[in-house]
């Protein structure tokens, strides 16, 4: 990278000498991108990057696909410690504190020069900015962001004698409808579950939908304290556990995240909660009419936000940082955000993107695309603290222990809180 | 296992054998189950991924889709170059080092061998950052050589070969010398042929380890032209949009296929090598 940059600078200097400084040096950006959404995504990103380079010939972007979100974080942190840095990367919004603690990233405000820049940063949905700000500064720019939504099988609703156009609006309705939707064969084996909330990998995220609906936050804004043992948190967990263990309308034990859409396609489950990032997948593969709705409310509606932000790294040159800003502004511009949202199902990150012709036409043709956006007003920041991996794991372990019946919800959350306290104490 | 053979009650020897065979079959089936599932899923349409119907139509479509989704031909080439270059370098370096450790007396030999042994105790993953720095200083990130270089001097290979060379009878060594064999000739004509089972066993372990290695290649490479199949495969393991098992298993079978086939072909030799090379 360094070599090619030097060469380019050299060439540009020669060119500059010839044309009396008229030519600008070409700036190269390394852009790390996690492939969180399946094969074709790399082609979409490549296409967007190529369009960007066409519009900005002075900037060259080298996109580097770095596997899953956690692989990308590992790769970025190793590269930084090894003295080699990317200039821009998409990483989970929840890794903000980790990146700050590593002193790896710069606040976005430090890049802003013009009023137009400031207007751009103010243009995102506030729900997405909750996970991008701390201590009065913005550290990440929303890009592939999502919330959890509820998908339901309209055919299954009809068969159960329910109105296929009316998904459950409250937890109580979810239970009563779930009971009607759960089908058993003669031997009592379940052939179709009422509801499925996946709990493998990152159960905390799905759980946060329940806690948000129960009107309780899992952590403070500074990312230094968790509230895992709050009675309302325990209540939310009790509800989740009851769905499977007491009411028996939710598959028992740990439910796999990755195969949940598949269970939905195969009619093993009538209602599923999963990311809006799945919308395009469900639309392509569900062989029955389906609906998408906000998740039901208990004390309030709610969902955590999720997904990845752009970060700009500290060790890049001022020219590269300026170029990074240009790149991020372009990638999150209304037209590109709309294109990205339509291609993937992620929520376009700004209200302006929903005002573009392309997005308007898409929403008109396919109204579920707007559900996640409408739910955003009830959305809270995804669980994120200092030492994020370890603090989150404490909660994940507690949740899985409760779901498998190894611990009661109250005991599981008490243990999780104790573990989180131990880890977070040095940060207060 | 030897418990049954040493059973003092002679009559129950058959029962012991039966139990042993049953146990072996059970373990074998448990071991093979994921592989069998992968084969089933890869050759059937997505709708049969979780349904076992013998009459389900076979298809190669999953392989076509997986092959098209990523430049696998290039990944295979990269992996092939990677494992062969590592193995070649390991064999040469380990042989020479092991010979020196086994048959020469020189100052600091034991200290140096102790250092080699220490290297055996260290997980390579701990050294990722340091290795990255070294590769960067050599301007090797994002090259196949950069993936392989940190592994080319294998402590395990040196240790294994030194033990084997030490076991070669002195008489053979001396006879060859009397016949006027040069030092390298001695190594080549006496020691290496006698260590053949060890070479095969070591080669198998090395190739399968580096074929399957993921984290280091992921970190040190950035582009399609250098990435091995494991890193290419990780594109399919992305979970945000749900998992299509049919395509994942097809891609997995493709990437592990060469090793599986090689193992089946040379199975007898491998097993014998392991038995003969068994830890002394």
Contacts between the chains, C-beta under 8 A, distances in Angstrom:
chain1	res1	chain2	res2	distance
A	3	B	139	7.4
A	30	B	222	7.8
A	35	B	234	7.7
A	35	B	235	5.3
A	35	B	238	5.2
A	36	B	238	5.3
A	36	B	239	7.4
A	36	B	240	4.3
A	37	B	238	5.9
A	37	B	240	4.4
A	37	B	241	4.8
A	38	B	235	7.9
A	38	B	236	7.6
A	38	B	238	5.4
A	38	B	240	7.5
A	38	B	241	4.9
A	38	B	244	7.8
A	39	B	69	3.9
A	39	B	70	6.6
A	39	B	235	5.7
A	39	B	236	6.6
A	40	B	69	7.5
A	41	B	238	7.8
A	42	B	235	7.1
A	62	B	222	7.6
A	64	B	222	4.5
A	64	B	223	7.4
A	65	B	235	7.0
A	66	B	218	7.1
A	67	B	218	5.8
A	67	B	231	7.1
A	67	B	234	4.4
A	67	B	235	7.7
A	67	B	237	7.9
A	68	B	234	7.0
A	68	B	237	7.0
A	68	B	238	6.4
A	68	B	239	7.7
A	71	B	218	5.9
A	71	B	234	6.9
A	74	B	215	7.4
A	74	B	218	7.9
A	74	B	219	6.9
A	75	B	218	6.3
A	75	B	219	5.0
A	78	B	128	5.7
A	78	B	129	5.8
A	78	B	132	5.6
A	78	B	219	5.0
A	79	B	132	7.0
A	79	B	219	7.4
A	81	B	129	4.6
A	81	B	132	7.4
A	81	B	133	8.0
A	82	B	129	5.7
A	82	B	132	3.3
A	82	B	133	4.8
A	82	B	135	7.9
A	82	B	136	5.7
A	83	B	133	6.2
A	83	B	136	5.9
A	84	B	132	7.3
A	84	B	136	5.6
A	84	B	141	6.5
A	146	B	240	8.0
A	201	B	239	6.9
A	257	B	239	6.1
A	258	B	239	4.6
A	258	B	242	6.0
A	258	B	243	3.6
A	259	B	242	7.1
A	259	B	243	5.9
A	259	B	245	7.4
A	260	B	242	6.9
A	261	B	241	7.6
A	261	B	242	3.5
A	262	B	49	7.2
A	262	B	50	7.5
A	262	B	242	6.3
A	262	B	243	7.2
A	262	B	244	7.9
A	262	B	245	7.5
A	266	B	47	7.5
A	266	B	50	6.9
A	274	B	242	7.7
A	275	B	240	6.3
A	277	B	240	4.9
A	277	B	241	6.1
A	278	B	240	7.4
A	278	B	241	5.5
A	278	B	242	5.9
A	280	B	241	7.3
A	281	B	241	4.4
A	281	B	242	5.5
A	345	B	241	7.7
